[in-house]
Structures are given as C-alpha cells and as structure tokens.
C-alpha cells in the first residue's frame, strides 16, 4: 500500500483469515508471523496491527523509517479451536504535510511449538 504525495491524509487496508486447529498439545504456542517492509518520510507514519484470539499486537512506524518488518502474534495452540485472525496496515500523514509512505505484508507464516 502506498500513499505518496497525495491529498488524502490516510490509507488503510485489512485482511482476515480463519485458522482451524484440528490438533495440538497442551502448553504449545501458535505463532502468526507477518513479514513485510515499511518506508515513511516527510511526516508520514505507518502502523501494522495483528488481531486474533482476543489478543492484539501493534507496530508503529515513525516518519523517517525504512525497515523490514517482522511482527508476531502469539496464541495458545488449543485443539478444536478456530481462530479468526486479521491484519490492518495503515499510512497516515500529519496535518499540513505531504509525506510519502509505503507499507506491505509479503508473507504470513504460522508455526506451532
């Protein structure tokens, strides 16, 4: 998602998925890893939010950033549980600025340990 030098102050995208667990053991952890890239300058900021199983993780990216992202959401790996997972990516511009920003998610990886 890009928001370079536009008149709109905000850009957002979201996606969701359902993850049914048919197996798992007591005490194991489900980890959802979102990997991507963020670039912000001239007053633009970005945010990545992951939600699932009643838990939320947020990664704020300040202006002047250029970085690879890895954000992880940890949940208990309970058998016979269906998780509703979602991710939101947002770009924002401060009032009166025309900042450039870019944020993407390249991969969603899931592990149980």
Rosetta blueprint (number, residue, H / E / L):
1 X L
2 X E
3 X L
4 X L
5 X L
6 X L
7 X L
8 X L
9 X L
10 X E
11 X E
12 X E
13 X E
14 X E
15 X E
16 X E
17 X E
18 X E
19 X E
20 X E
21 X E
22 X L
23 X L
24 X L
25 X L
26 X L
27 X L
28 X L
29 X E
30 X E
31 X E
32 X E
33 X E
34 X E
35 X E
36 X E
37 X E
38 X E
39 X E
40 X E
41 X E
42 X L
43 X L
44 X E
45 X E
46 X E
47 X E
48 X E
49 X E
50 X E
51 X E
52 X E
53 X L
54 X L
55 X E
56 X E
57 X E
58 X E
59 X E
60 X E
61 X E
62 X L
63 X L
64 X L
65 X E
66 X E
67 X E
68 X E
69 X E
70 X E
71 X E
72 X E
73 X E
74 X E
75 X E
76 X E
77 X L
78 X L
79 X L
80 X L
81 X E
82 X E
83 X E
84 X E
85 X E
86 X E
87 X E
88 X E
89 X E
90 X E
91 X E
92 X E
93 X E
94 X L
95 X L
96 X L
97 X L
98 X L
99 X L
100 X E
101 X E
102 X E
103 X E
104 X E
105 X E
106 X E
107 X E
108 X E
109 X E
110 X E
111 X E
112 X E
113 X L
